[in-house]
Amino acid sequence: MNEGQAPTVIKSRIAGRVNGGCLPILMQGAAAHWPARDKWSLDWLVEHHGQRMCKVRVASSLKFTYTDDGLLRYYVFFRGKRRAPSVLVDMSLAEFTERSRPGCSLPSLIYPPGTERYYLQSALTADLRKDIDLRQKPFSIAAAAGFGDRIGPSRSQVARMWVSPQGAVSPLHFDATSSFLVQLQGRKRMLFWPPSDLPGLYPYHNLHLLRRRARVDPTIPDYKRFPRFRDTAAYEAIIEPGDVMFFPSCWAHYTESLESSISVTCRFGGTEYHESVRPGLLW
Ligand SMILES: O=C(O)CCC(=O)C(=O)O
């Protein structure tokens, strides 16, 4: 992507073919009927599930870089928690909400006071799963297309809830599984790059703490260090409440919460690496 080059905007488009794989698809309104769409808000979650323990990613800015839990333990052992890009912490939903309020007086957990930010990223419990509908289209279509016998809780990863503040960023990375992201509150902006562009995003090696993350920050690309980034081209989608965004495995993605946001994700399928993913990135 060159300076000033606009990404291709994704609207409700039917999957096409890109280098033998399918495209991300934005399905507008496909989850508008979910009870969670009307019901879930931060206040409702605290009132009904406030004591529930959940996983919260803690970072020292709104940039919530994912870190592999296993590798993070080694990193923390050698370099200390404060130098970790982010740390996943167990806390109650009520505490998460309290910590997310501006001017919260609770002591910080890891990073210097006043810098800490919180992003809830937790598996959905059975009672919350009642408010979502992974057996209907488009999820059932994915199941019928051979992605799995059952989409959702029993597949490779349980459905997850994501509760983020406005401005939260999940930096550019790719996953080995295909995903649905269902937007319930607020809007998100996502940028996507096809697997064939991965070399131009300079991902970390698979043994690195930041494995599958890109070294390039697409919002302020350093073309000197990452010249091949110029040869890549992004797709963009704005995901509104009730929309479902599908993205195939190995598509790199960058996500920004345009408002405070609640989403659910469902990943499925095994580890389906695209042929253009260099072996060096995986082992
Ligand atoms: O919604 C987000 O902040 C990140 C979602 C994401 O990166 C994913 O589901 O892989």
The ligand as a Tripos MOL2 file, in Angstrom:
@<TRIPOS>MOLECULE
LIG
   10     9     1     0     0
SMALL
NO_CHARGES

@<TRIPOS>ATOM
      1 O1        -12.2330   -7.3720   17.1300 O.co2     1 LIG1
      2 C1        -11.0430   -7.2690   17.4080 C.2       1 LIG1
      3 O2        -10.5760   -6.3400   18.0680 O.co2     1 LIG1
      4 C2        -10.0680   -8.2980   16.9130 C.3       1 LIG1
      5 C3        -10.6980   -9.4490   16.2030 C.3       1 LIG1
      6 C4         -9.6600  -10.3290   15.6270 C.2       1 LIG1
      7 O3         -8.5650   -9.9160   15.3400 O.2       1 LIG1
      8 C5         -9.9340  -11.7170   15.4070 C.2       1 LIG1
      9 O4        -11.0620  -12.1790   15.6610 O.co2     1 LIG1
     10 O5         -9.0040  -12.4230   14.9580 O.co2     1 LIG1
@<TRIPOS>BOND
     1     1     2 2
     2     2     3 1
     3     2     4 1
     4     4     5 1
     5     5     6 1
     6     6     7 2
     7     6     8 1
     8     8     9 2
     9     8    10 1
@<TRIPOS>SUBSTRUCTURE
     1 LIG1         1 GROUP 0 **** ****
